[in-house]
Amino acid sequence: MLTTLIGITGTAQATLDDDRAEGVAWLMQSQNGDGSWGNDGAKVAATAEALEALRNAGTDHGFIYSRALSWLANSSW
């Protein structure tokens, strides 16, 4: 029984890791050219949420993250 639970837990963790990687990849691919996410009035909120998601996933470095952070810092909302 314990061996089965460990196997299930390992499988669940692998699935979670795969899902997280797919989500991060989707965020990176759907970033707007100016560094933001979203459109029109939702850009500030969408970009802030995307940055938080990237930070929580441990991908808070690199060009995509920096470009979004810069866009958010320079946005006039």
WORA-V768292 format. One record per pair of residues at least 24 apart in sequence whose ideal C-beta (glycine too) atoms are under 10 Angstrom apart, sorted by the first residue. I is the first residue (numbers start at 1). J is the second residue. Records with the same first field share a line. If there is no record, write none. Layout:
I: J, J
This chain:
20: 53, 56, 57, 58, 59
21: 57, 59
23: 53, 54, 57
24: 50, 53, 54, 56, 57, 58, 59, 64
25: 59
27: 51, 53, 54, 57, 59, 64, 65, 68
28: 54, 59, 62, 63, 64, 65
29: 64
31: 64, 65, 67, 68, 71
32: 67, 68, 71
33: 67
34: 67, 68, 70, 71, 74, 75
35: 63, 64, 65, 66, 67, 68, 69, 70, 71, 72, 74, 75
36: 67, 68, 71, 72, 75
37: 68, 71, 72
41: 77
43: 71, 72, 75, 77
44: 71, 72, 75, 76, 77
45: 77
47: 71, 72, 75
48: 72, 75
